């Protein structure tokens, strides 16, 4: 028996037995630990997103440089996520989760001491090493604890951080920056993380890892640097303004070659770093494809919502954060429902209506200008949030509900890698589209600089020449960018509608992914 299955048997004693019921007390206690860690990780991303203009001012640098505080975190995630599946089996989920929490806390404390933008980027990367393991390991812990029959409800619980991120992150970040200083957006993680460490020590079941599974060193040497180099190249596109730049092509091409080599290598060892044999599972393949397209579109465009409020509407960081709250409230209404439905019906029946709602919400943003009604915008965010609650976690559920035993950690790792890569690609694509659109206007850039300075509370001189026209052009630039995101969301319907029409579960040999019985059994 591997470490994975040993832990599964310990943590999941209540799983199948209580499959027809809700989550019992034992599972909910474990969920508390996982959710607390995930909240820290996700809040940190959304909090930092509204602090970028502040970093520009404090460290006297440009946006391209401060954006690396986000990119450095993402690169660290990409490096460490592939290791989490093997490490969870080898060392045990409890030890690995507590190690991830410790690294995240240390990185957060160091970020608050940053003296220039370079040191902040470095410390954010350290923070990302811990943050990168929190979600995949947390998903593994929760899925094993509840059993495959209750994966939908588990994913709904894990969706709580997804709800709090859009609601609390921008508001908390704006408030901390205005009421105290930027240092506190990182320092606040220290006491919360300390509580999470103690909670994890007391609640998570004892590990029983097995050293029998070999580590795929060659896979690590190919995939981790490959992903990091590829994402570095992609993330450099907004800075360079073109895909043809050496800083984009060189690392991007080398990274892509390493990833392709890993794909050929992954089918050889018995225990590869990322088990691509999982793609023999039809539902996992379709849900992973849908997740990739959806994350490119939704998260890429979603990063620009606060920027629109800051740069075009001239809102403060706190106000911009408050304006994002309806999206989270919308998801709060539908995500628990989606969790229950995911355990009872086909995933496509949940995700497809969710995508329709997202398309409806994003359509409003394809028409934005400097004077678009706030009521209309907030309504659109609320509708998109309703759709996100029906889409995001059900796609994770679709991938994991047909897995069992050691394959759970591998599937969780695979889905998290997919989401991180797609989010980075989406952010780069949307940033390039927006930057090129803004550059096409001679006055949009000056108008944005003026509005951003005002939203950051900086002293300003008189309005630049052509300010009104500049805002109109800037609004049009955002509208075009949101249109690109909308088109990409529509492509998500393709893999979703190809998913099975009836609910599927893990077969009796679900832990063996090359067995047809591991695919799907209709109910």
MARVOMAR-215662 format. One record per residue (C-alpha): chain; z, x, y. Coordinates in pm, 1 decimal, decimal comma. Layout:
BEGIN
NODE  chaine        up      east     north
NODE       A         Z         X         Y
...
This chain:
BEGIN
NODE  chaine        up      east     north
NODE       A       0,0       0,0       0,0
NODE       A     -93,7     143,3     340,1
NODE       A     128,3     152,5     647,4
NODE       A     -67,3    -137,2     786,3
NODE       A      -1,0    -362,4     496,3
NODE       A     362,1    -254,6     472,5
NODE       A     418,6    -346,0     832,9
NODE       A     224,8    -663,4     784,6
NODE       A     449,1    -772,3     504,3
NODE       A     758,1    -696,9     710,7
NODE       A     643,3    -852,2    1034,2
NODE       A     451,4   -1135,6     895,3
NODE       A     691,4   -1295,3     656,9
NODE       A     677,7   -1615,8     851,2
NODE       A     303,1   -1614,7     887,3
NODE       A     133,6   -1813,3     615,4
NODE       A     438,0   -2014,1     533,8
NODE       A     448,3   -2157,5     875,5
NODE       A      78,5   -2177,2     926,6
NODE       A      79,5   -2549,3     981,1
NODE       A     354,0   -2524,3    1243,3
NODE       A     383,6   -2357,7    1579,7
NODE       A     509,7   -2004,2    1627,8
NODE       A     865,6   -1966,0    1494,1
NODE       A    1155,4   -1785,7    1663,7
NODE       A    1090,6   -1454,1    1489,1
NODE       A     729,7   -1446,4    1606,1
NODE       A     825,8   -1554,5    1958,5
NODE       A    1077,2   -1269,3    1987,2
NODE       A     806,5   -1021,8    1891,8
NODE       A     572,5   -1195,8    2134,9
NODE       A     820,4   -1137,5    2416,4
NODE       A     799,3    -760,7    2366,4
NODE       A     419,9    -757,6    2348,1
NODE       A     371,1    -986,5    2646,3
NODE       A     610,7    -782,3    2862,0
NODE       A     414,9    -463,9    2794,2
NODE       A      79,9    -632,4    2844,5
NODE       A     197,0    -784,1    3174,0
NODE       A     276,7    -437,7    3306,2
NODE       A     -61,1    -300,1    3201,9
NODE       A    -268,4    -589,8    3337,7
NODE       A     -63,8    -640,3    3655,0
NODE       A    -109,3    -272,8    3731,8
NODE       A    -487,7    -310,1    3730,9
NODE       A    -488,7    -613,0    3961,1
NODE       A    -218,8    -471,0    4189,7
NODE       A    -410,0    -146,3    4241,8
NODE       A    -735,2    -333,6    4312,6
NODE       A    -595,1    -473,9    4639,2
NODE       A    -444,1    -136,1    4734,4
NODE       A    -774,9      52,4    4751,7
NODE       A    -821,2       4,4    5130,7
NODE       A    -463,1     130,5    5178,9
NODE       A    -536,9     441,2    4971,4
NODE       A    -839,5     508,7    5191,8
NODE       A    -618,6     510,0    5500,1
NODE       A    -318,0     693,5    5357,2
NODE       A    -515,2     972,4    5189,5
NODE       A    -788,5     984,3    5458,0
NODE       A   -1077,5     951,8    5214,9
NODE       A   -1365,8     716,6    5139,6
NODE       A   -1394,3     419,5    4905,5
NODE       A   -1597,0     611,7    4648,3
NODE       A   -1304,6     850,8    4599,4
NODE       A   -1027,6     592,3    4589,0
NODE       A   -1228,8     389,4    4337,0
NODE       A   -1156,7     672,0    4091,2
NODE       A    -795,5     554,3    4078,9
NODE       A    -941,3     263,1    3880,2
NODE       A   -1205,3     469,2    3700,0
NODE       A    -962,2     742,1    3590,7
NODE       A    -739,0     477,3    3437,3
NODE       A   -1038,1     327,8    3254,0
NODE       A   -1153,9     666,0    3121,6
NODE       A    -807,7     730,1    2980,2
NODE       A    -816,9     388,8    2813,5
NODE       A   -1152,8     469,1    2655,6
NODE       A   -1019,6     798,6    2522,3
NODE       A    -706,6     665,2    2357,4
NODE       A    -804,7     316,3    2235,7
NODE       A   -1013,1     449,4    1939,7
NODE       A    -703,9     629,4    1810,9
NODE       A    -477,5     326,2    1819,7
NODE       A    -600,2     166,3    1495,3
NODE       A    -543,3     480,0    1286,0
NODE       A    -217,9     566,3    1464,7
NODE       A     -82,4     214,0    1406,3
NODE       A    -140,3     255,3    1031,1
NODE       A     -20,3     615,2    1017,0
NODE       A     292,1     609,6    1237,7
NODE       A     374,7     240,5    1250,9
NODE       A     320,5     -13,1    1526,8
NODE       A     679,1      -1,5    1657,9
NODE       A     679,3     374,6    1717,0
NODE       A     331,5     370,2    1865,0
NODE       A     406,8      77,7    2095,1
NODE       A     725,8     240,4    2225,7
NODE       A     538,8     568,9    2280,0
NODE       A     273,3     383,2    2478,1
NODE       A     542,5     218,0    2691,2
NODE       A     705,6     554,9    2758,6
NODE       A     377,1     715,8    2867,2
NODE       A     300,2     419,0    3091,6
NODE       A     642,7     438,4    3257,4
NODE       A     611,5     814,1    3315,2
NODE       A     261,7     774,3    3457,4
NODE       A     379,7     497,0    3690,1
NODE       A     668,8     705,6    3822,1
NODE       A     440,0    1004,3    3882,4
NODE       A     181,8     785,1    4062,5
NODE       A     446,5     694,3    4319,2
NODE       A     489,9    1065,8    4401,2
NODE       A     117,6    1134,4    4462,1
NODE       A      53,8    1355,5    4765,7
NODE       A    -326,0    1326,7    4777,6
NODE       A    -601,8    1126,1    4615,7
NODE       A    -660,5    1392,1    4347,5
NODE       A    -301,0    1380,4    4226,4
NODE       A    -304,7    1000,9    4224,6
NODE       A    -619,1     993,9    4010,0
NODE       A    -461,3    1244,5    3767,6
NODE       A    -141,7    1045,8    3732,6
NODE       A    -338,3     721,1    3691,2
NODE       A    -516,1     883,2    3395,3
NODE       A    -178,1     964,1    3236,9
NODE       A     -73,9     605,9    3298,2
NODE       A    -393,2     491,9    3126,7
NODE       A    -311,2     689,8    2812,0
NODE       A     -12,5     461,2    2761,7
NODE       A    -174,8     146,3    2896,2
NODE       A    -473,8     189,5    2667,7
NODE       A    -261,1     146,0    2356,8
NODE       A     -47,1    -145,2    2474,8
NODE       A    -300,9    -425,9    2425,7
NODE       A    -464,2    -323,2    2092,2
NODE       A    -132,0    -229,8    1932,2
NODE       A      28,2    -542,1    2077,9
NODE       A    -248,2    -758,3    1929,8
NODE       A    -199,7    -591,7    1591,8
NODE       A     176,3    -652,9    1601,2
NODE       A     132,4   -1017,9    1694,8
NODE       A    -147,3   -1092,5    1447,8
NODE       A      46,1    -940,3    1160,0
NODE       A     361,1   -1126,9    1258,0
NODE       A     196,0   -1469,5    1272,6
NODE       A     -65,9   -1440,5     997,5
NODE       A    -437,4   -1522,8    1026,8
NODE       A    -374,1   -1899,4    1015,4
NODE       A    -204,4   -1888,1    1355,8
NODE       A    -417,4   -1629,8    1533,0
NODE       A    -534,0   -1885,9    1788,4
NODE       A    -181,5   -1961,4    1904,3
NODE       A    -100,0   -1590,6    1902,9
NODE       A    -396,5   -1521,2    2128,7
NODE       A    -279,2   -1799,2    2360,9
NODE       A      58,6   -1625,3    2390,9
NODE       A    -111,2   -1292,4    2457,2
NODE       A    -315,8   -1475,0    2721,0
NODE       A      -3,0   -1507,5    2937,0
NODE       A     -64,0   -1164,3    3095,7
NODE       A    -424,8   -1268,8    3155,1
NODE       A    -286,5   -1562,2    3353,2
NODE       A     -22,9   -1369,7    3546,9
NODE       A    -263,9   -1087,7    3633,4
NODE       A    -500,5   -1288,3    3856,4
NODE       A    -211,7   -1494,4    4001,3
NODE       A      69,4   -1247,2    4055,6
NODE       A    -111,1    -910,9    4072,3
NODE       A    -296,5    -942,0    4403,2
NODE       A      -7,9   -1136,4    4563,4
NODE       A     252,2    -886,8    4443,6
NODE       A      37,4    -590,6    4547,3
NODE       A     -31,4    -732,3    4893,3
NODE       A     334,9    -820,4    4947,8
NODE       A     468,7    -482,1    4832,4
NODE       A     222,0    -293,2    5050,6
NODE       A     298,7    -501,4    5359,2
NODE       A     676,9    -536,0    5307,4
NODE       A     754,3    -188,8    5172,0
NODE       A     488,2      73,3    5091,7
NODE       A     213,2     145,3    4841,3
NODE       A     457,4     353,2    4633,3
NODE       A     626,6      36,5    4510,8
NODE       A     321,3     -97,8    4332,0
NODE       A     390,7     180,3    4081,1
NODE       A     770,5     208,6    4101,8
NODE       A     813,7    -155,5    4004,6
NODE       A     687,3     -66,4    3655,1
NODE       A     981,8     168,0    3589,9
NODE       A    1268,2     -84,9    3554,3
NODE       A    1041,6    -339,9    3382,3
NODE       A     919,5     -72,3    3140,5
NODE       A    1274,1      41,7    3066,3
NODE       A    1370,1    -315,3    2975,1
NODE       A    1059,4    -343,3    2756,1
NODE       A    1153,8     -21,4    2573,2
NODE       A    1504,1    -147,3    2491,0
NODE       A    1365,9    -489,1    2392,6
NODE       A    1106,1    -329,1    2162,7
NODE       A    1370,7    -110,7    1996,4
NODE       A    1591,8    -410,7    1922,0
NODE       A    1331,7    -671,8    1824,9
NODE       A    1031,8    -508,0    1657,6
NODE       A    1067,3    -470,7    1279,5
NODE       A    1126,7    -125,1    1136,1
NODE       A     812,0      69,7    1054,9
NODE       A     721,6     171,8     700,5
NODE       A     418,0     392,2     765,6
NODE       A     229,3     565,0     485,8
NODE       A      70,9     911,3     524,9
NODE       A    -192,9     831,6     263,0
NODE       A    -475,9     741,1     501,9
NODE       A    -668,4    1045,3     624,4
NODE       A    -752,9    1096,6     990,3
NODE       A   -1117,3    1104,5    1096,6
NODE       A   -1114,4    1421,8    1309,1
NODE       A   -1492,1    1441,8    1337,9
NODE       A   -1503,8    1078,4    1445,8
NODE       A   -1244,4    1148,5    1715,1
NODE       A   -1438,6    1451,8    1841,5
NODE       A   -1750,9    1236,3    1868,7
NODE       A   -1623,6     898,9    1991,0
NODE       A   -1340,0     967,1    2236,0
NODE       A   -1522,5    1224,9    2452,2
NODE       A   -1844,7    1028,7    2402,8
NODE       A   -1694,8     712,2    2549,2
NODE       A   -1524,6     903,8    2831,1
NODE       A   -1844,9    1089,8    2930,2
NODE       A   -2057,6     774,9    2909,4
NODE       A   -1817,0     576,1    3126,2
NODE       A   -1788,4     867,7    3369,3
NODE       A   -2164,1     862,9    3414,5
NODE       A   -2176,0     485,5    3452,1
NODE       A   -1883,1     486,1    3695,4
NODE       A   -2058,4     748,2    3909,3
NODE       A   -2355,2     517,6    3978,1
NODE       A   -2193,1     344,6    4280,1
NODE       A   -2100,3     680,9    4433,9
NODE       A   -2446,5     833,1    4385,6
NODE       A   -2635,7     512,0    4463,3
NODE       A   -2892,0     575,5    4188,9
NODE       A   -2909,4     608,7    3811,2
NODE       A   -3133,6     916,5    3849,3
NODE       A   -2855,3    1138,2    3990,3
NODE       A   -2751,7    1438,2    3778,6
NODE       A   -2386,4    1331,6    3797,5
NODE       A   -2487,8    1003,4    3631,4
NODE       A   -2753,0    1116,7    3383,9
NODE       A   -2593,9    1434,8    3248,4
NODE       A   -2255,4    1300,0    3132,7
NODE       A   -2402,1     958,0    3056,2
NODE       A   -2670,4    1099,2    2827,2
NODE       A   -2435,5    1343,4    2650,5
NODE       A   -2179,1    1066,6    2603,7
NODE       A   -2441,3     828,3    2465,1
NODE       A   -2565,0    1092,2    2218,9
NODE       A   -2207,4    1150,8    2096,3
NODE       A   -2152,0     776,0    2051,4
NODE       A   -2480,5     740,4    1857,6
NODE       A   -2382,6    1034,7    1636,1
NODE       A   -2050,5     863,5    1572,8
NODE       A   -2232,7     547,3    1463,4
NODE       A   -2423,1     744,3    1198,4
NODE       A   -2105,1     925,5    1095,7
NODE       A   -1880,0     615,1    1079,4
NODE       A   -2027,5     487,1     752,3
NODE       A   -1948,7     807,4     560,2
NODE       A   -1568,2     853,4     553,2
NODE       A   -1349,8     604,8     369,5
NODE       A   -1132,2     558,9     677,6
NODE       A   -1342,3     612,3     992,4
NODE       A   -1185,8     616,4    1338,0
NODE       A   -1358,7     284,6    1416,1
NODE       A   -1463,9      89,0    1110,3
NODE       A   -1817,9     -28,2    1186,7
NODE       A   -1829,8    -190,9     842,6
NODE       A   -1642,1    -473,9    1012,8
NODE       A   -1976,5    -580,2    1157,4
NODE       A   -2069,1    -711,3     812,0
NODE       A   -1845,2    -998,6     916,5
NODE       A   -2082,1   -1237,8    1095,0
NODE       A   -1821,3   -1406,0    1314,7
NODE       A   -1675,8   -1074,4    1428,2
NODE       A   -2024,0    -945,8    1514,4
NODE       A   -2113,5   -1251,4    1720,7
NODE       A   -1777,0   -1266,6    1896,3
NODE       A   -1796,0    -895,2    1981,9
NODE       A   -2145,5    -939,6    2123,1
NODE       A   -2032,9   -1240,4    2325,2
NODE       A   -1728,2   -1050,8    2450,9
NODE       A   -1942,9    -759,2    2569,5
NODE       A   -2187,9    -973,4    2767,1
NODE       A   -1910,9   -1194,4    2904,6
NODE       A   -1693,9    -901,3    3016,3
NODE       A   -1987,7    -727,1    3190,3
NODE       A   -2058,5   -1042,9    3388,9
NODE       A   -1719,8   -1201,4    3448,1
NODE       A   -1503,3    -894,8    3506,5
NODE       A   -1775,3    -711,0    3697,7
NODE       A   -1816,8   -1001,0    3938,5
NODE       A   -1445,5   -1083,8    3934,4
NODE       A   -1352,4    -747,3    4087,0
NODE       A   -1557,7    -842,7    4393,7
NODE       A   -1382,4   -1170,4    4474,6
NODE       A   -1089,7    -998,9    4658,0
NODE       A   -1338,4    -763,1    4828,4
NODE       A   -1532,0   -1061,8    4964,1
NODE       A   -1215,4   -1206,6    5115,2
NODE       A   -1117,1    -868,1    5260,9
NODE       A   -1452,9    -744,1    5386,6
NODE       A   -1643,6   -1058,9    5483,7
NODE       A   -1363,8   -1299,5    5572,7
NODE       A   -1125,1   -1038,6    5716,5
NODE       A    -819,4   -1159,9    5522,6
NODE       A    -514,0    -940,2    5475,4
NODE       A    -437,7    -794,8    5131,6
NODE       A    -157,7   -1047,4    5082,0
NODE       A    -375,6   -1340,5    5186,2
NODE       A    -663,1   -1220,1    4967,4
NODE       A    -422,6   -1203,9    4675,3
NODE       A    -299,6   -1557,1    4740,7
NODE       A    -657,0   -1685,5    4754,3
NODE       A    -715,3   -1556,7    4399,2
NODE       A    -427,6   -1763,1    4257,3
NODE       A    -632,5   -2079,0    4172,7
NODE       A    -827,2   -1886,2    3908,9
NODE       A    -506,7   -1801,4    3727,7
NODE       A    -371,6   -2153,9    3760,3
NODE       A    -692,0   -2290,5    3608,4
NODE       A    -661,5   -2059,4    3310,5
NODE       A    -295,6   -2155,5    3275,9
NODE       A    -397,7   -2515,5    3205,9
NODE       A    -661,7   -2445,8    2941,7
NODE       A    -547,6   -2131,9    2760,0
NODE       A    -260,1   -2294,3    2563,8
NODE       A    -496,0   -2576,3    2464,9
NODE       A    -757,8   -2323,5    2356,5
NODE       A    -498,6   -2147,4    2140,5
NODE       A    -414,8   -2465,4    1949,6
NODE       A    -780,2   -2567,6    1914,8
NODE       A    -879,8   -2220,4    1791,0
NODE       A    -660,3   -2273,7    1484,3
NODE       A    -817,5   -2612,8    1415,9
NODE       A   -1186,7   -2606,3    1505,0
NODE       A   -1488,0   -2379,0    1537,4
NODE       A   -1460,6   -2124,7    1818,4
NODE       A   -1805,1   -2212,0    1955,7
NODE       A   -1676,4   -2563,5    2028,5
NODE       A   -1418,3   -2410,4    2264,0
NODE       A   -1608,9   -2121,4    2420,6
NODE       A   -1933,3   -2305,2    2502,6
NODE       A   -1762,9   -2564,7    2729,9
NODE       A   -1565,3   -2277,7    2885,2
NODE       A   -1885,7   -2097,2    2974,2
NODE       A   -2022,4   -2415,6    3132,1
NODE       A   -1716,2   -2430,4    3360,1
NODE       A   -1752,5   -2062,5    3450,5
NODE       A   -2118,7   -2112,3    3537,0
NODE       A   -2020,5   -2405,3    3759,4
NODE       A   -1755,6   -2202,8    3941,9
NODE       A   -1970,4   -1892,5    3987,3
NODE       A   -2262,8   -2098,1    4117,7
NODE       A   -2061,3   -2170,5    4432,7
NODE       A   -2016,1   -1798,1    4495,7
NODE       A   -2390,4   -1739,7    4474,4
NODE       A   -2413,5   -1929,9    4806,3
NODE       A   -2130,3   -1761,0    4999,8
NODE       A   -2154,1   -1665,6    5366,3
NODE       A   -1893,8   -1576,8    5635,4
NODE       A   -1812,3   -1944,4    5690,0
NODE       A   -1808,1   -2096,5    5339,8
NODE       A   -1529,7   -2353,6    5312,3
NODE       A   -1209,1   -2212,3    5165,2
NODE       A   -1153,4   -2544,9    4989,9
NODE       A   -1488,7   -2506,4    4814,3
NODE       A   -1419,4   -2142,1    4722,7
NODE       A   -1071,2   -2210,5    4589,7
NODE       A   -1203,1   -2506,7    4391,8
NODE       A   -1471,7   -2284,2    4241,6
NODE       A   -1212,7   -2022,6    4142,2
NODE       A   -1000,1   -2294,8    3982,2
NODE       A   -1295,8   -2424,3    3779,4
NODE       A   -1389,5   -2069,3    3673,3
NODE       A   -1026,8   -2016,8    3570,9
NODE       A   -1040,8   -2328,2    3352,7
NODE       A   -1344,1   -2172,7    3184,6
NODE       A   -1180,7   -1832,8    3143,2
NODE       A    -889,4   -1995,5    2959,9
NODE       A   -1134,5   -2144,3    2711,5
NODE       A   -1338,5   -1827,4    2669,4
NODE       A   -1150,8   -1497,8    2680,6
NODE       A    -880,9   -1526,0    2415,5
NODE       A   -1080,4   -1755,5    2180,4
NODE       A   -1337,9   -1476,6    2151,4
NODE       A   -1060,8   -1238,7    2045,1
NODE       A    -939,1   -1505,3    1804,5
NODE       A   -1287,0   -1541,2    1654,4
NODE       A   -1295,8   -1170,7    1577,5
NODE       A    -945,7   -1143,2    1429,1
NODE       A    -896,9   -1471,6    1242,8
NODE       A   -1126,5   -1364,4     956,9
NODE       A    -942,8   -1033,1     906,1
NODE       A    -630,1    -948,1     710,9
NODE       A    -420,7    -648,8     611,3
NODE       A    -535,6    -305,2     733,5
NODE       A    -848,3    -446,3     898,5
NODE       A    -645,6    -627,5    1167,7
NODE       A    -564,6    -306,0    1354,6
NODE       A    -928,2    -193,0    1325,1
NODE       A   -1061,3    -523,6    1452,7
NODE       A    -818,1    -527,8    1742,8
NODE       A    -917,3    -174,6    1838,8
NODE       A   -1287,4    -260,0    1816,3
NODE       A   -1252,2    -564,1    2043,5
NODE       A   -1047,2    -375,9    2302,2
NODE       A   -1299,0     -92,0    2314,5
NODE       A   -1575,9    -347,6    2361,0
NODE       A   -1392,0    -513,7    2648,5
NODE       A   -1311,8    -185,1    2825,6
NODE       A   -1666,3     -50,5    2800,4
NODE       A   -1813,8    -381,0    2913,7
NODE       A   -1572,0    -412,2    3206,7
NODE       A   -1660,0     -60,7    3324,6
NODE       A   -2032,3    -124,5    3288,9
NODE       A   -1994,3    -455,4    3471,8
NODE       A   -1799,6    -298,0    3758,2
NODE       A   -2063,0     -25,1    3795,1
NODE       A   -2356,8    -267,7    3781,2
NODE       A   -2208,1    -507,5    4035,0
NODE       A   -2102,7    -223,3    4266,0
NODE       A   -2453,5     -76,6    4265,0
NODE       A   -2612,3    -415,3    4336,2
NODE       A   -2366,5    -485,0    4619,2
NODE       A   -2397,5    -136,3    4770,2
NODE       A   -2777,8    -146,3    4770,8
NODE       A   -2779,0    -495,0    4924,2
NODE       A   -2542,4    -385,1    5201,6
NODE       A   -2748,3     -73,2    5270,0
NODE       A   -3056,3    -291,7    5318,4
NODE       A   -2895,8    -424,1    5639,0
NODE       A   -2850,4    -200,2    5940,5
NODE       A   -2544,4    -388,0    6066,0
NODE       A   -2362,4    -514,5    5753,5
NODE       A   -2183,4    -185,1    5688,6
NODE       A   -2034,1    -164,9    6038,2
NODE       A   -1916,5    -527,0    6019,8
NODE       A   -1747,3    -462,7    5685,6
NODE       A   -1573,1    -149,2    5815,0
NODE       A   -1441,1    -343,9    6113,3
NODE       A   -1316,8    -635,7    5902,0
NODE       A   -1161,7    -409,3    5637,8
NODE       A    -974,1    -211,0    5902,5
NODE       A    -835,3    -534,7    6039,9
NODE       A    -728,5    -659,3    5696,5
NODE       A    -548,1    -328,7    5635,5
NODE       A    -357,1    -365,9    5963,2
NODE       A    -524,4     -71,8    6133,8
NODE       A    -574,6     -54,2    6511,2
NODE       A    -931,2    -149,1    6599,5
NODE       A   -1164,9     -95,1    6891,3
NODE       A   -1416,0    -355,8    7008,1
NODE       A   -1640,0    -535,4    6761,6
NODE       A   -1952,3    -336,8    6668,6
NODE       A   -2292,8    -439,4    6796,7
NODE       A   -2447,5    -715,9    6587,3
NODE       A   -2111,5    -800,1    6429,1
NODE       A   -2194,3   -1166,1    6363,3
NODE       A   -2529,9   -1084,0    6202,9
NODE       A   -2363,0    -806,2    6005,1
NODE       A   -2119,5   -1052,4    5850,4
NODE       A   -2405,9   -1286,2    5763,4
NODE       A   -2589,2    -999,7    5593,3
NODE       A   -2271,4    -890,3    5415,2
NODE       A   -2213,4   -1244,6    5288,9
NODE       A   -2571,8   -1255,4    5160,7
NODE       A   -2514,5    -922,9    4981,6
NODE       A   -2217,4   -1068,0    4796,8
NODE       A   -2413,7   -1385,3    4716,0
NODE       A   -2692,8   -1181,9    4556,0
NODE       A   -2440,3    -980,4    4354,4
NODE       A   -2264,5   -1293,4    4229,4
NODE       A   -2604,9   -1431,4    4128,7
NODE       A   -2656,9   -1129,4    3902,4
NODE       A   -2317,9   -1199,9    3743,8
NODE       A   -2407,8   -1565,8    3695,2
NODE       A   -2731,7   -1478,2    3515,0
NODE       A   -2544,0   -1243,7    3280,9
NODE       A   -2284,6   -1511,9    3202,7
NODE       A   -2567,7   -1741,5    3097,9
NODE       A   -2679,5   -1483,8    2840,6
NODE       A   -2337,9   -1515,5    2675,2
NODE       A   -2445,2   -1856,2    2544,0
NODE       A   -2684,4   -1687,2    2297,5
NODE       A   -2428,5   -1527,3    2058,9
NODE       A   -2181,5   -1812,1    2115,9
NODE       A   -2425,3   -2081,7    2002,7
NODE       A   -2512,7   -1870,6    1696,8
NODE       A   -2149,3   -1877,1    1582,5
NODE       A   -2055,4   -2102,3    1287,0
NODE       A   -2032,8   -2475,4    1352,4
NODE       A   -1715,5   -2512,2    1144,1
NODE       A   -1382,5   -2333,9    1154,1
NODE       A   -1365,5   -2012,4     953,1
NODE       A   -1075,0   -1821,7     800,9
NODE       A   -1014,0   -1502,2     612,8
NODE       A   -1119,4   -1517,1     250,3
NODE       A    -906,3   -1389,1     -36,7
NODE       A   -1056,1   -1041,2       6,5
NODE       A   -1046,9   -1033,5     384,7
NODE       A    -886,4    -695,4     384,2
NODE       A   -1199,0    -557,4     219,8
NODE       A   -1468,8    -595,2     477,7
NODE       A   -1758,6    -508,9     254,2
NODE       A   -1687,3    -810,1      33,7
NODE       A   -1875,8   -1128,0     113,2
NODE       A   -1553,3   -1318,1      57,7
NODE       A   -1422,4   -1146,8     370,4
NODE       A   -1674,2   -1331,5     576,8
NODE       A   -1609,9   -1697,8     637,4
NODE       A   -1497,4   -1995,6     442,4
NODE       A   -1564,1   -2333,5     605,2
NODE       A   -1283,2   -2585,1     625,2
